[in-house]
Amino acid sequence: MIRLFLILCFLFARNGTTHTTATNSIDKELKSKCNKLRSPDFSNNVNKKSSHQHNNPGNLRCNRTGDFIIYKTLEEGYAALLYDLDLKISGRSAYTDSTTTILDFISIYAPAFENDVNAFLSLFCTETGLLSSDLLGIQNIEVVARGIIKVENVNLYHKLYPSKQTKCAN
């Protein structure tokens, strides 16, 4: 519930509505972190009307309804993914702490009741170079975001990270 509140505060702040001092500090902190990160290329021609993605590169869900969140822009969805990952990596999420491994994180992010956790973990680790036993709390947020996007939507991944494409040998 707190996570949803913080995401809503962030989205309200982004849309220019009036917000509290607490929200201002959250927004400033997020802007500061986002400015230090190298964003993927959002200028590529990405199909923003995709019912599968909804400008939501991390396939984030609403805690209340379980539905995929729909963002106005891909940039907004990417910022929400970074915010969600920042909470989890820093241990400020109710779901993670300093002992959370990459395997634990993937099991939380992509639960077994709707995902093949082993396949998700394998592709994520191949993309990021991380091991399932690595601690989440010491990882680079950009690397984790890139791995999530690669697993969640490979077509979007190739549009956002065109320099990361590799040719497969048949």
HELIX and SHEET records of a PDB file:
HELIX    1   1 ILE A    2  ARG A   14  1                                  13    
HELIX    2   2 THR A   21  LYS A   36  1                                  16    
HELIX    3   3 LEU A   74  SER A   90  1                                  17    
HELIX    4   4 ILE A  102  TYR A  109  1                                   8    
HELIX    5   5 VAL A  117  THR A  128  1                                  12    
HELIX    6   6 LEU A  136  ILE A  138  5                                   3    
HELIX    7   7 ILE A  141  GLU A  152  1                                  12    
HELIX    8   8 VAL A  154  LEU A  160  1                                   7    
HELIX    9   9 PRO A  162  LYS A  164  5                                   3    
END                                                                             
